[in-house]
Amino acid sequence: MTPKTRRRRTARPGTRKDGTRRWSRDVTRRSNALDLEPGVFMQRSPRAIATSLRRSAERSRRRKTDAFRSAMSMLTFYVNRAGRNLAPARRRTLERAKAELRRLYGR
């Protein structure tokens, strides 16, 4: 490859100087649909996670859909975005929180 044909590598959009991406963390912290309680996804109990999400969804005045869908969407978003880095036990807890959320809303 000659110097004229070399392409310069550029950072991916949304990537910081240190190479980390923070978009999903920002969404979790500053969602336009829900104001989450601090540490909601770090709680150990699936029921505690589900009730916290329910409280946040029902208090929100900015959500665009019903409370159940907003809460479930935020939980699913977190699981999908943290996916590769979640320990199996943590993933099980969050999946159980989904089932608990469905139960809380009678679905």
Biopython code that builds the backbone (N, CA, C, O; Angstrom):
import numpy as np
from Bio.PDB.StructureBuilder import StructureBuilder

atoms = [
    (1, "MET", "N", (0.840, -1.169, 0.000)),
    (1, "MET", "CA", (0.000, 0.000, 0.000)),
    (1, "MET", "C", (0.893, 1.243, 0.000)),
    (1, "MET", "O", (1.791, 1.371, 0.833)),
    (2, "THR", "N", (0.651, 2.116, -0.900)),
    (2, "THR", "CA", (1.453, 3.338, -0.983)),
    (2, "THR", "C", (0.916, 4.375, -0.019)),
    (2, "THR", "O", (-0.248, 4.303, 0.374)),
    (3, "PRO", "N", (1.735, 5.337, 0.373)),
    (3, "PRO", "CA", (1.272, 6.362, 1.324)),
    (3, "PRO", "C", (0.037, 7.123, 0.847)),
    (3, "PRO", "O", (-0.770, 7.566, 1.664)),
    (4, "LYS", "N", (-0.116, 7.277, -0.459)),
    (4, "LYS", "CA", (-1.275, 8.017, -0.963)),
    (4, "LYS", "C", (-2.570, 7.235, -0.807)),
    (4, "LYS", "O", (-3.635, 7.836, -0.665)),
    (5, "THR", "N", (-2.502, 5.912, -0.832)),
    (5, "THR", "CA", (-3.726, 5.119, -0.769)),
    (5, "THR", "C", (-4.090, 4.696, 0.649)),
    (5, "THR", "O", (-5.152, 4.112, 0.860)),
    (6, "ARG", "N", (-3.242, 4.974, 1.608)),
    (6, "ARG", "CA", (-3.571, 4.629, 2.990)),
    (6, "ARG", "C", (-4.728, 5.476, 3.491)),
    (6, "ARG", "O", (-4.814, 6.678, 3.242)),
    (7, "ARG", "N", (-5.587, 4.817, 4.187)),
    (7, "ARG", "CA", (-6.716, 5.541, 4.781)),
    (7, "ARG", "C", (-6.426, 5.811, 6.238)),
    (7, "ARG", "O", (-5.828, 5.004, 6.950)),
    (8, "ARG", "N", (-6.855, 6.928, 6.630)),
    (8, "ARG", "CA", (-6.661, 7.308, 8.015)),
    (8, "ARG", "C", (-7.800, 6.733, 8.846)),
    (8, "ARG", "O", (-8.967, 6.859, 8.476)),
    (9, "ARG", "N", (-7.470, 6.113, 9.952)),
    (9, "ARG", "CA", (-8.505, 5.550, 10.812)),
    (9, "ARG", "C", (-9.106, 6.642, 11.680)),
    (9, "ARG", "O", (-8.393, 7.456, 12.266)),
    (10, "THR", "N", (-10.411, 6.644, 11.749)),
    (10, "THR", "CA", (-11.086, 7.623, 12.598)),
    (10, "THR", "C", (-11.889, 6.871, 13.647)),
    (10, "THR", "O", (-12.244, 5.706, 13.465)),
    (11, "ALA", "N", (-12.158, 7.537, 14.711)),
    (11, "ALA", "CA", (-12.940, 6.924, 15.780)),
    (11, "ALA", "C", (-14.369, 6.712, 15.315)),
    (11, "ALA", "O", (-14.887, 7.455, 14.482)),
    (12, "ARG", "N", (-14.983, 5.703, 15.858)),
    (12, "ARG", "CA", (-16.382, 5.444, 15.551)),
    (12, "ARG", "C", (-17.240, 6.561, 16.134)),
    (12, "ARG", "O", (-16.887, 7.138, 17.163)),
    (13, "PRO", "N", (-18.340, 6.864, 15.501)),
    (13, "PRO", "CA", (-19.228, 7.888, 16.070)),
    (13, "PRO", "C", (-19.686, 7.451, 17.461)),
    (13, "PRO", "O", (-20.038, 6.291, 17.673)),
    (14, "GLY", "N", (-19.677, 8.366, 18.376)),
    (14, "GLY", "CA", (-20.114, 8.061, 19.734)),
    (14, "GLY", "C", (-19.001, 7.515, 20.612)),
    (14, "GLY", "O", (-19.248, 7.173, 21.769)),
    (15, "THR", "N", (-17.796, 7.424, 20.100)),
    (15, "THR", "CA", (-16.684, 6.908, 20.871)),
    (15, "THR", "C", (-15.893, 8.068, 21.457)),
    (15, "THR", "O", (-15.619, 9.056, 20.775)),
    (16, "ARG", "N", (-15.539, 7.941, 22.693)),
    (16, "ARG", "CA", (-14.769, 8.978, 23.368)),
    (16, "ARG", "C", (-13.288, 8.793, 23.091)),
    (16, "ARG", "O", (-12.878, 7.788, 22.510)),
    (17, "LYS", "N", (-12.487, 9.764, 23.507)),
    (17, "LYS", "CA", (-11.046, 9.698, 23.294)),
    (17, "LYS", "C", (-10.420, 8.453, 23.927)),
    (17, "LYS", "O", (-9.485, 7.874, 23.375)),
    (18, "ASP", "N", (-10.936, 8.050, 25.079)),
    (18, "ASP", "CA", (-10.360, 6.881, 25.742)),
    (18, "ASP", "C", (-10.902, 5.568, 25.172)),
    (18, "ASP", "O", (-10.580, 4.495, 25.682)),
    (19, "GLY", "N", (-11.722, 5.644, 24.117)),
    (19, "GLY", "CA", (-12.199, 4.452, 23.429)),
    (19, "GLY", "C", (-13.454, 3.835, 24.009)),
    (19, "GLY", "O", (-13.899, 2.792, 23.530)),
    (20, "THR", "N", (-14.040, 4.449, 25.030)),
    (20, "THR", "CA", (-15.238, 3.879, 25.631)),
    (20, "THR", "C", (-16.481, 4.550, 25.078)),
    (20, "THR", "O", (-16.452, 5.707, 24.658)),
    (21, "ARG", "N", (-17.559, 3.806, 25.087)),
    (21, "ARG", "CA", (-18.826, 4.348, 24.616)),
    (21, "ARG", "C", (-19.760, 4.474, 25.805)),
    (21, "ARG", "O", (-19.853, 3.561, 26.625)),
    (22, "ARG", "N", (-20.440, 5.582, 25.902)),
    (22, "ARG", "CA", (-21.261, 5.834, 27.077)),
    (22, "ARG", "C", (-22.727, 6.113, 26.739)),
    (22, "ARG", "O", (-23.482, 6.548, 27.609)),
    (23, "TRP", "N", (-23.132, 5.877, 25.524)),
    (23, "TRP", "CA", (-24.479, 6.205, 25.100)),
    (23, "TRP", "C", (-25.531, 5.487, 25.932)),
    (23, "TRP", "O", (-26.478, 6.120, 26.399)),
    (24, "SER", "N", (-25.387, 4.179, 26.128)),
    (24, "SER", "CA", (-26.419, 3.439, 26.847)),
    (24, "SER", "C", (-26.466, 3.824, 28.323)),
    (24, "SER", "O", (-27.535, 3.812, 28.934)),
    (25, "ARG", "N", (-25.316, 4.166, 28.898)),
    (25, "ARG", "CA", (-25.330, 4.614, 30.287)),
    (25, "ARG", "C", (-26.085, 5.931, 30.392)),
    (25, "ARG", "O", (-26.844, 6.139, 31.338)),
    (26, "ASP", "N", (-25.882, 6.812, 29.433)),
    (26, "ASP", "CA", (-26.592, 8.086, 29.445)),
    (26, "ASP", "C", (-28.095, 7.891, 29.294)),
    (26, "ASP", "O", (-28.879, 8.596, 29.930)),
    (27, "VAL", "N", (-28.498, 6.948, 28.463)),
    (27, "VAL", "CA", (-29.933, 6.683, 28.297)),
    (27, "VAL", "C", (-30.522, 6.181, 29.605)),
    (27, "VAL", "O", (-31.604, 6.604, 30.013)),
    (28, "THR", "N", (-29.800, 5.274, 30.262)),
    (28, "THR", "CA", (-30.300, 4.740, 31.527)),
    (28, "THR", "C", (-30.416, 5.837, 32.578)),
    (28, "THR", "O", (-31.361, 5.851, 33.367)),
    (29, "ARG", "N", (-29.459, 6.748, 32.586)),
    (29, "ARG", "CA", (-29.479, 7.823, 33.588)),
    (29, "ARG", "C", (-30.445, 8.940, 33.250)),
    (29, "ARG", "O", (-31.123, 9.467, 34.132)),
    (30, "ARG", "N", (-30.512, 9.306, 31.977)),
    (30, "ARG", "CA", (-31.294, 10.486, 31.600)),
    (30, "ARG", "C", (-32.399, 10.163, 30.602)),
    (30, "ARG", "O", (-32.636, 10.925, 29.664)),
    (31, "SER", "N", (-33.062, 9.057, 30.798)),
    (31, "SER", "CA", (-34.125, 8.666, 29.884)),
    (31, "SER", "C", (-35.200, 9.740, 29.817)),
    (31, "SER", "O", (-35.546, 10.349, 30.829)),
    (32, "ASN", "N", (-35.713, 9.965, 28.642)),
    (32, "ASN", "CA", (-36.778, 10.939, 28.481)),
    (32, "ASN", "C", (-38.122, 10.351, 28.891)),
    (32, "ASN", "O", (-39.105, 11.083, 29.002)),
    (33, "ALA", "N", (-38.178, 9.061, 29.114)),
    (33, "ALA", "CA", (-39.437, 8.432, 29.466)),
    (33, "ALA", "C", (-39.573, 8.189, 30.965)),
    (33, "ALA", "O", (-40.661, 8.336, 31.523)),
    (34, "LEU", "N", (-38.482, 7.821, 31.612)),
    (34, "LEU", "CA", (-38.551, 7.481, 33.027)),
    (34, "LEU", "C", (-37.429, 8.147, 33.808)),
    (34, "LEU", "O", (-36.304, 8.262, 33.322)),
    (35, "ASP", "N", (-37.742, 8.582, 35.017)),
    (35, "ASP", "CA", (-36.722, 9.032, 35.956)),
    (35, "ASP", "C", (-36.500, 7.869, 36.912)),
    (35, "ASP", "O", (-37.273, 7.662, 37.847)),
    (36, "LEU", "N", (-35.436, 7.113, 36.665)),
    (36, "LEU", "CA", (-35.174, 5.914, 37.454)),
    (36, "LEU", "C", (-34.584, 6.256, 38.805)),
    (36, "LEU", "O", (-33.857, 7.237, 38.955)),
    (37, "GLU", "N", (-34.908, 5.434, 39.782)),
    (37, "GLU", "CA", (-34.307, 5.588, 41.096)),
    (37, "GLU", "C", (-32.847, 5.152, 40.999)),
    (37, "GLU", "O", (-32.536, 4.222, 40.255)),
    (38, "PRO", "N", (-31.962, 5.793, 41.723)),
    (38, "PRO", "CA", (-30.535, 5.425, 41.649)),
    (38, "PRO", "C", (-30.307, 3.961, 42.036)),
    (38, "PRO", "O", (-30.850, 3.486, 43.034)),
    (39, "GLY", "N", (-29.513, 3.260, 41.251)),
    (39, "GLY", "CA", (-29.153, 1.875, 41.546)),
    (39, "GLY", "C", (-30.253, 0.864, 41.362)),
    (39, "GLY", "O", (-30.176, -0.235, 41.913)),
    (40, "VAL", "N", (-31.275, 1.202, 40.606)),
    (40, "VAL", "CA", (-32.408, 0.291, 40.453)),
    (40, "VAL", "C", (-31.988, -1.062, 39.898)),
    (40, "VAL", "O", (-32.508, -2.085, 40.343)),
    (41, "PHE", "N", (-31.078, -1.103, 38.955)),
    (41, "PHE", "CA", (-30.693, -2.371, 38.346)),
    (41, "PHE", "C", (-29.641, -3.118, 39.157)),
    (41, "PHE", "O", (-29.286, -4.247, 38.818)),
    (42, "MET", "N", (-29.144, -2.508, 40.212)),
    (42, "MET", "CA", (-28.136, -3.151, 41.056)),
    (42, "MET", "C", (-28.771, -3.864, 42.253)),
    (42, "MET", "O", (-28.081, -4.556, 43.002)),
    (43, "GLN", "N", (-30.070, -3.696, 42.429)),
    (43, "GLN", "CA", (-30.733, -4.339, 43.560)),
    (43, "GLN", "C", (-30.688, -5.848, 43.393)),
    (43, "GLN", "O", (-30.637, -6.354, 42.272)),
    (44, "ARG", "N", (-30.708, -6.560, 44.501)),
    (44, "ARG", "CA", (-30.566, -8.017, 44.459)),
    (44, "ARG", "C", (-31.883, -8.730, 44.216)),
    (44, "ARG", "O", (-31.899, -9.827, 43.659)),
    (45, "SER", "N", (-32.967, -8.133, 44.620)),
    (45, "SER", "CA", (-34.263, -8.791, 44.540)),
    (45, "SER", "C", (-34.982, -8.439, 43.240)),
    (45, "SER", "O", (-35.115, -7.259, 42.915)),
    (46, "PRO", "N", (-35.451, -9.446, 42.487)),
    (46, "PRO", "CA", (-36.229, -9.158, 41.275)),
    (46, "PRO", "C", (-37.481, -8.344, 41.583)),
    (46, "PRO", "O", (-37.874, -7.479, 40.800)),
    (47, "ARG", "N", (-38.103, -8.622, 42.724)),
    (47, "ARG", "CA", (-39.306, -7.881, 43.114)),
    (47, "ARG", "C", (-38.986, -6.410, 43.378)),
    (47, "ARG", "O", (-39.757, -5.530, 42.995)),
    (48, "ALA", "N", (-37.860, -6.140, 44.027)),
    (48, "ALA", "CA", (-37.464, -4.759, 44.305)),
    (48, "ALA", "C", (-37.200, -4.000, 43.003)),
    (48, "ALA", "O", (-37.569, -2.832, 42.877)),
    (49, "ILE", "N", (-36.565, -4.659, 42.042)),
    (49, "ILE", "CA", (-36.309, -4.040, 40.742)),
    (49, "ILE", "C", (-37.629, -3.721, 40.053)),
    (49, "ILE", "O", (-37.829, -2.614, 39.553)),
    (50, "ALA", "N", (-38.527, -4.706, 40.032)),
    (50, "ALA", "CA", (-39.813, -4.537, 39.356)),
    (50, "ALA", "C", (-40.660, -3.446, 40.012)),
    (50, "ALA", "O", (-41.266, -2.636, 39.310)),
    (51, "THR", "N", (-40.709, -3.413, 41.324)),
    (51, "THR", "CA", (-41.528, -2.386, 41.985)),
    (51, "THR", "C", (-40.936, -0.994, 41.787)),
    (51, "THR", "O", (-41.677, -0.021, 41.653)),
    (52, "SER", "N", (-39.618, -0.892, 41.769)),
    (52, "SER", "CA", (-38.973, 0.398, 41.518)),
    (52, "SER", "C", (-39.295, 0.897, 40.107)),
    (52, "SER", "O", (-39.630, 2.065, 39.914)),
    (53, "LEU", "N", (-39.188, -0.001, 39.126)),
    (53, "LEU", "CA", (-39.519, 0.377, 37.746)),
    (53, "LEU", "C", (-40.988, 0.776, 37.625)),
    (53, "LEU", "O", (-41.331, 1.722, 36.915)),
    (54, "ARG", "N", (-41.841, 0.046, 38.322)),
    (54, "ARG", "CA", (-43.270, 0.375, 38.280)),
    (54, "ARG", "C", (-43.536, 1.760, 38.860)),
    (54, "ARG", "O", (-44.279, 2.552, 38.281)),
    (55, "ARG", "N", (-42.922, 2.045, 40.009)),
    (55, "ARG", "CA", (-43.074, 3.372, 40.620)),
    (55, "ARG", "C", (-42.609, 4.461, 39.664)),
    (55, "ARG", "O", (-43.299, 5.462, 39.468)),
    (56, "SER", "N", (-41.447, 4.263, 39.077)),
    (56, "SER", "CA", (-40.892, 5.264, 38.159)),
    (56, "SER", "C", (-41.803, 5.463, 36.956)),
    (56, "SER", "O", (-42.037, 6.595, 36.532)),
    (57, "ALA", "N", (-42.310, 4.383, 36.411)),
    (57, "ALA", "CA", (-43.158, 4.474, 35.217)),
    (57, "ALA", "C", (-44.481, 5.160, 35.529)),
    (57, "ALA", "O", (-44.978, 5.953, 34.730)),
    (58, "GLU", "N", (-45.043, 4.860, 36.676)),
    (58, "GLU", "CA", (-46.342, 5.444, 37.005)),
    (58, "GLU", "C", (-46.235, 6.912, 37.406)),
    (58, "GLU", "O", (-47.198, 7.663, 37.251)),
    (59, "ARG", "N", (-45.091, 7.329, 37.915)),
    (59, "ARG", "CA", (-44.895, 8.733, 38.266)),
    (59, "ARG", "C", (-44.562, 9.612, 37.066)),
    (59, "ARG", "O", (-44.801, 10.819, 37.085)),
    (60, "SER", "N", (-44.013, 9.000, 36.030)),
    (60, "SER", "CA", (-43.534, 9.763, 34.883)),
    (60, "SER", "C", (-44.674, 10.432, 34.131)),
    (60, "SER", "O", (-45.718, 9.825, 33.891)),
    (61, "ARG", "N", (-44.463, 11.668, 33.769)),
    (61, "ARG", "CA", (-45.433, 12.411, 32.959)),
    (61, "ARG", "C", (-44.939, 12.554, 31.524)),
    (61, "ARG", "O", (-45.648, 13.088, 30.671)),
    (62, "ARG", "N", (-43.734, 12.084, 31.260)),
    (62, "ARG", "CA", (-43.154, 12.248, 29.930)),
    (62, "ARG", "C", (-43.234, 10.994, 29.074)),
    (62, "ARG", "O", (-42.873, 11.026, 27.898)),
    (63, "ARG", "N", (-43.698, 9.899, 29.640)),
    (63, "ARG", "CA", (-43.715, 8.670, 28.848)),
    (63, "ARG", "C", (-44.731, 8.755, 27.729)),
    (63, "ARG", "O", (-45.733, 9.463, 27.830)),
    (64, "LYS", "N", (-44.457, 8.022, 26.660)),
    (64, "LYS", "CA", (-45.300, 8.097, 25.472)),
    (64, "LYS", "C", (-46.261, 6.926, 25.354)),
    (64, "LYS", "O", (-47.091, 6.897, 24.446)),
    (65, "THR", "N", (-46.159, 5.963, 26.256)),
    (65, "THR", "CA", (-47.021, 4.783, 26.208)),
    (65, "THR", "C", (-47.430, 4.433, 27.634)),
    (65, "THR", "O", (-47.145, 5.186, 28.565)),
    (66, "ASP", "N", (-48.094, 3.301, 27.810)),
    (66, "ASP", "CA", (-48.565, 2.944, 29.145)),
    (66, "ASP", "C", (-47.389, 2.597, 30.066)),
    (66, "ASP", "O", (-46.279, 2.332, 29.607)),
    (67, "ALA", "N", (-47.656, 2.605, 31.357)),
    (67, "ALA", "CA", (-46.602, 2.427, 32.351)),
    (67, "ALA", "C", (-45.913, 1.071, 32.225)),
    (67, "ALA", "O", (-44.690, 0.987, 32.338)),
    (68, "PHE", "N", (-46.685, 0.012, 31.992)),
    (68, "PHE", "CA", (-46.090, -1.315, 31.874)),
    (68, "PHE", "C", (-45.074, -1.364, 30.740)),
    (68, "PHE", "O", (-43.962, -1.863, 30.911)),
    (69, "ARG", "N", (-45.462, -0.849, 29.599)),
    (69, "ARG", "CA", (-44.564, -0.909, 28.440)),
    (69, "ARG", "C", (-43.297, -0.090, 28.667)),
    (69, "ARG", "O", (-42.208, -0.509, 28.275)),
    (70, "SER", "N", (-43.433, 1.074, 29.297)),
    (70, "SER", "CA", (-42.261, 1.898, 29.581)),
    (70, "SER", "C", (-41.299, 1.190, 30.536)),
    (70, "SER", "O", (-40.089, 1.180, 30.315)),
    (71, "ALA", "N", (-41.847, 0.601, 31.596)),
    (71, "ALA", "CA", (-41.009, -0.093, 32.575)),
    (71, "ALA", "C", (-40.327, -1.303, 31.947)),
    (71, "ALA", "O", (-39.131, -1.520, 32.143)),
    (72, "MET", "N", (-41.087, -2.085, 31.195)),
    (72, "MET", "CA", (-40.527, -3.286, 30.564)),
    (72, "MET", "C", (-39.475, -2.905, 29.520)),
    (72, "MET", "O", (-38.455, -3.581, 29.387)),
    (73, "SER", "N", (-39.723, -1.838, 28.790)),
    (73, "SER", "CA", (-38.759, -1.396, 27.783)),
    (73, "SER", "C", (-37.439, -0.994, 28.415)),
    (73, "SER", "O", (-36.374, -1.320, 27.889)),
    (74, "MET", "N", (-37.495, -0.294, 29.529)),
    (74, "MET", "CA", (-36.268, 0.131, 30.183)),
    (74, "MET", "C", (-35.496, -1.075, 30.723)),
    (74, "MET", "O", (-34.269, -1.115, 30.630)),
    (75, "LEU", "N", (-36.192, -2.040, 31.277)),
    (75, "LEU", "CA", (-35.541, -3.241, 31.792)),
    (75, "LEU", "C", (-34.913, -4.047, 30.652)),
    (75, "LEU", "O", (-33.777, -4.508, 30.767)),
    (76, "THR", "N", (-35.644, -4.215, 29.569)),
    (76, "THR", "CA", (-35.126, -4.944, 28.410)),
    (76, "THR", "C", (-33.936, -4.214, 27.808)),
    (76, "THR", "O", (-32.943, -4.837, 27.431)),
    (77, "PHE", "N", (-34.036, -2.904, 27.721)),
    (77, "PHE", "CA", (-32.926, -2.097, 27.204)),
    (77, "PHE", "C", (-31.671, -2.338, 28.028)),
    (77, "PHE", "O", (-30.590, -2.547, 27.477)),
    (78, "TYR", "N", (-31.814, -2.308, 29.339)),
    (78, "TYR", "CA", (-30.655, -2.505, 30.214)),
    (78, "TYR", "C", (-30.048, -3.895, 30.007)),
    (78, "TYR", "O", (-28.829, -4.027, 29.896)),
    (79, "VAL", "N", (-30.884, -4.923, 29.954)),
    (79, "VAL", "CA", (-30.386, -6.291, 29.767)),
    (79, "VAL", "C", (-29.682, -6.416, 28.421)),
    (79, "VAL", "O", (-28.606, -7.008, 28.342)),
    (80, "ASN", "N", (-30.263, -5.875, 27.378)),
    (80, "ASN", "CA", (-29.663, -5.986, 26.047)),
    (80, "ASN", "C", (-28.350, -5.222, 25.948)),
    (80, "ASN", "O", (-27.398, -5.715, 25.345)),
    (81, "ARG", "N", (-28.282, -4.042, 26.521)),
    (81, "ARG", "CA", (-27.077, -3.234, 26.414)),
    (81, "ARG", "C", (-25.956, -3.736, 27.319)),
    (81, "ARG", "O", (-24.782, -3.603, 26.972)),
    (82, "ALA", "N", (-26.294, -4.303, 28.459)),
    (82, "ALA", "CA", (-25.266, -4.801, 29.370)),
    (82, "ALA", "C", (-24.935, -6.256, 29.080)),
    (82, "ALA", "O", (-24.055, -6.833, 29.718)),
    (83, "GLY", "N", (-25.626, -6.842, 28.135)),
    (83, "GLY", "CA", (-25.601, -8.272, 27.845)),
    (83, "GLY", "C", (-24.282, -8.991, 27.967)),
    (83, "GLY", "O", (-24.179, -9.947, 28.736)),
    (84, "ARG", "N", (-23.276, -8.571, 27.243)),
    (84, "ARG", "CA", (-22.002, -9.297, 27.254)),
    (84, "ARG", "C", (-21.311, -9.217, 28.599)),
    (84, "ARG", "O", (-20.539, -10.106, 28.960)),
    (85, "ASN", "N", (-21.581, -8.172, 29.332)),
    (85, "ASN", "CA", (-20.873, -7.956, 30.598)),
    (85, "ASN", "C", (-21.644, -8.435, 31.823)),
    (85, "ASN", "O", (-21.154, -8.309, 32.945)),
    (86, "LEU", "N", (-22.830, -8.978, 31.629)),
    (86, "LEU", "CA", (-23.624, -9.433, 32.766)),
    (86, "LEU", "C", (-23.195, -10.832, 33.198)),
    (86, "LEU", "O", (-23.003, -11.723, 32.371)),
    (87, "ALA", "N", (-23.051, -11.003, 34.496)),
    (87, "ALA", "CA", (-22.793, -12.337, 35.032)),
    (87, "ALA", "C", (-24.075, -13.154, 34.886)),
    (87, "ALA", "O", (-25.168, -12.590, 34.930)),
    (88, "PRO", "N", (-23.964, -14.454, 34.714)),
    (88, "PRO", "CA", (-25.173, -15.288, 34.564)),
    (88, "PRO", "C", (-26.176, -15.123, 35.706)),
    (88, "PRO", "O", (-27.384, -15.109, 35.471)),
    (89, "ALA", "N", (-25.688, -14.999, 36.928)),
    (89, "ALA", "CA", (-26.599, -14.830, 38.067)),
    (89, "ALA", "C", (-27.334, -13.494, 37.976)),
    (89, "ALA", "O", (-28.517, -13.409, 38.305)),
    (90, "ARG", "N", (-26.636, -12.458, 37.532)),
    (90, "ARG", "CA", (-27.253, -11.132, 37.395)),
    (90, "ARG", "C", (-28.308, -11.154, 36.309)),
    (90, "ARG", "O", (-29.385, -10.580, 36.469)),
    (91, "ARG", "N", (-27.996, -11.828, 35.182)),
    (91, "ARG", "CA", (-28.959, -11.947, 34.089)),
    (91, "ARG", "C", (-30.226, -12.666, 34.562)),
    (91, "ARG", "O", (-31.336, -12.259, 34.221)),
    (92, "ARG", "N", (-30.057, -13.739, 35.351)),
    (92, "ARG", "CA", (-31.221, -14.469, 35.878)),
    (92, "ARG", "C", (-32.076, -13.562, 36.749)),
    (92, "ARG", "O", (-33.304, -13.592, 36.665)),
    (93, "THR", "N", (-31.430, -12.756, 37.585)),
    (93, "THR", "CA", (-32.166, -11.833, 38.452)),
    (93, "THR", "C", (-32.976, -10.852, 37.612)),
    (93, "THR", "O", (-34.141, -10.591, 37.914)),
    (94, "LEU", "N", (-32.370, -10.310, 36.566)),
    (94, "LEU", "CA", (-33.073, -9.334, 35.729)),
    (94, "LEU", "C", (-34.186, -9.984, 34.923)),
    (94, "LEU", "O", (-35.230, -9.368, 34.706)),
    (95, "GLU", "N", (-33.979, -11.224, 34.475)),
    (95, "GLU", "CA", (-35.051, -11.939, 33.768)),
    (95, "GLU", "C", (-36.213, -12.244, 34.721)),
    (95, "GLU", "O", (-37.378, -12.195, 34.325)),
    (96, "ARG", "N", (-35.890, -12.553, 35.952)),
    (96, "ARG", "CA", (-36.945, -12.769, 36.947)),
    (96, "ARG", "C", (-37.678, -11.466, 37.252)),
    (96, "ARG", "O", (-38.873, -11.471, 37.547)),
    (97, "ALA", "N", (-36.957, -10.361, 37.180)),
    (97, "ALA", "CA", (-37.595, -9.057, 37.395)),
    (97, "ALA", "C", (-38.619, -8.792, 36.290)),
    (97, "ALA", "O", (-39.660, -8.187, 36.547)),
    (98, "LYS", "N", (-38.334, -9.241, 35.063)),
    (98, "LYS", "CA", (-39.314, -9.096, 33.978)),
    (98, "LYS", "C", (-40.585, -9.874, 34.301)),
    (98, "LYS", "O", (-41.697, -9.373, 34.128)),
    (99, "ALA", "N", (-40.405, -11.101, 34.770)),
    (99, "ALA", "CA", (-41.575, -11.919, 35.135)),
    (99, "ALA", "C", (-42.342, -11.260, 36.281)),
    (99, "ALA", "O", (-43.573, -11.255, 36.287)),
    (100, "GLU", "N", (-41.623, -10.712, 37.235)),
    (100, "GLU", "CA", (-42.263, -10.037, 38.366)),
    (100, "GLU", "C", (-43.014, -8.789, 37.911)),
    (100, "GLU", "O", (-44.095, -8.490, 38.418)),
    (101, "LEU", "N", (-42.447, -8.075, 36.970)),
    (101, "LEU", "CA", (-43.103, -6.880, 36.426)),
    (101, "LEU", "C", (-44.408, -7.262, 35.731)),
    (101, "LEU", "O", (-45.426, -6.587, 35.886)),
    (102, "ARG", "N", (-44.366, -8.342, 34.972)),
    (102, "ARG", "CA", (-45.597, -8.833, 34.322)),
    (102, "ARG", "C", (-46.641, -9.192, 35.376)),
    (102, "ARG", "O", (-47.822, -8.879, 35.221)),
    (103, "ARG", "N", (-46.202, -9.849, 36.450)),
    (103, "ARG", "CA", (-47.128, -10.227, 37.509)),
    (103, "ARG", "C", (-47.732, -9.000, 38.182)),
    (103, "ARG", "O", (-48.930, -8.971, 38.464)),
    (104, "LEU", "N", (-46.903, -7.983, 38.442)),
    (104, "LEU", "CA", (-47.399, -6.759, 39.080)),
    (104, "LEU", "C", (-48.485, -6.079, 38.248)),
    (104, "LEU", "O", (-49.416, -5.485, 38.790)),
    (105, "TYR", "N", (-48.354, -6.173, 36.928)),
    (105, "TYR", "CA", (-49.332, -5.550, 36.038)),
    (105, "TYR", "C", (-50.411, -6.519, 35.581)),
    (105, "TYR", "O", (-51.242, -6.169, 34.743)),
    (106, "GLY", "N", (-50.408, -7.731, 36.121)),
    (106, "GLY", "CA", (-51.453, -8.717, 35.776)),
    (106, "GLY", "C", (-51.400, -9.168, 34.330)),
    (106, "GLY", "O", (-52.442, -9.365, 33.705)),
    (107, "ARG", "N", (-50.216, -9.332, 33.794)),
    (107, "ARG", "CA", (-50.070, -9.787, 32.398)),
    (107, "ARG", "C", (-49.361, -11.102, 32.313)),
    (107, "ARG", "O", (-49.158, -11.623, 31.217)),
]
sb = StructureBuilder()
sb.init_structure("model")
sb.init_model(0)
sb.init_chain("A")
sb.init_seg("    ")
for serial, (resi, resn, name, xyz) in enumerate(atoms, 1):
    if name == "N":
        sb.init_residue(resn, " ", resi, " ")
    sb.init_atom(name, np.array(xyz, "f"), 0.0, 1.0, " ", f" {name:<3s}", serial, name[0])
structure = sb.get_structure()
